[in-house]
Amino acid sequence: MKEFLTAVCSYIGAQGYGTVGPEPAADVFGIVAEDLPEKPARCIAVVPTGGTKRRGDPVRHRTFQVLVRAPRSAQALDQAMTVASSIYALFDNKWCVLAPTFYGRMLAEHEAGPHALDQNNHPVYSNNYSFTSL
């Protein structure tokens, strides 16, 4: 699963939404394949949520969550929601976006929206995705 999450992070980074790794330049989103770390304040985390049995083999039907966090300011909040919505557009009902490493269909479970506040009172937006391997 780690290799799959890393491929998702690399794809998001290649689209210009941030820098893969927990220590990006200022005002750039860090993209990590793990739970949201304490830093940086602007962060995109790709978190495994297990597979889904309802469609058969859970290894073939992977699920994950994308969390987008930004500091509490109007500009940063707008940027976080824009990034979350853009990632939704990148992945919803797309085929083979992670090729040649992974082949399959990506689906968004819902549109990006507010999730919660983190431990530093920074807002977090989330979206859940499923990936069915071919």
N, C-alpha and C positions, 0 to 999 in steps of 0.2 A: 504494500500500500504506500510506503514511503516513496518509492520510485514514481508511482502514479501521482501523488501529491506534488512532488518536485516538478513533474512534467506540467502540471496545472499552473504552478507558480511561474515556471519559465515562460509558459504561453502568455500569462497575464503581463509579465514583465516585457516580453517581446512586443506586446501591443502598446507599450508606452505608458502603462499605468503605475509604474514604480520600478524599484531596483530590488532584485532578489537578494535577500540577506537582511539581517536585523539592524544593520547600521548604514542607512542611506544618507545621502547629502541632505542638508536642511531643506524643508518644504517638499520633500519627495517621499512617497509612500515606500516603506520597507515591505517586502513580500516574503512571508515565511510559511513553511509547511509544518505548522504546529499551532498550539493554542496561542492566543495573543500574548506576546511578552510584555513586560512593563514598559519597555522602550523599544522603538520610537513611538511618539504619540500618534503620528500618522503611520498606520500599519494595515496591511492586508494579510489576513491569516487564512490558510486553507487547512481545514480541520476534518479528519475522517469521522464519519458518523456510522460506520458499519455498512453492511450490504442490506438489501431488502429481499426477504424470502418470498414476498408476494409475487415476484416475477420469476421465481426459480432459484438457481444457484446464486447465493449472495456474493461469491467471488466474481462472478461474471456481471453482476449488477451492483456496482459500487455506488456508495453515496457519500457526499461530503458537503461541508458548509463553508461558505466564504464569508468571513467577517471583515468589515471595513471600519476602522476607527480613525477619528480625527480629534484634535483639540476642540474645546468649546468656544468657537467663534463663528459668526455667521458665514464667513468665507470658507472656513475649514469644514463646517457642516455641509454647506452646499457642495464643496469638492468631494466629500465622502459619499454623499448621496449620488452625485454624478458618476463617480467611479463604480459604486455598487450597481447602479442601473446600467452602466456600460458593460460591466462584466456579465450581467444578465443577458444583454443583447449579444455578447460574444458567444455565450454557451447555450442559450435556449434553442432546443430543437436543431442542433448542429451535428453533422456527421464528420468524423475523423479529424477534428481540430487538433488532436494530439498526435497525429501520424508523423513519422513512421513508427514511433514507439508504441502507441496504443491506437487501436482502431475500434470505433464504436460510435454510438449515438449519445450525445449529451442532452439532457433535459433539465430545465429549471422547474423546481417544484412550486415556486411562487415568485412574484416580483420582489425586488429588494425593498426592505423596509426597516424601520427602527427595531432594534433588538433590546438593548439595555444600556446602562451606564457601566463603565468598567470601574476598577478600584480607585482610579484617579478622577472620577466623574467625567470621563470623556465618553461621548456617545458612540455606540457601536451599531452598525447596520449589518443585516445578515440576509443571506439567501441560501437555500438548499438546492443541491443538484444531484442528479443520478446519472450514471454513466453505464451503458450496457455495451459490453464487449461483443465484437462480431465473432 
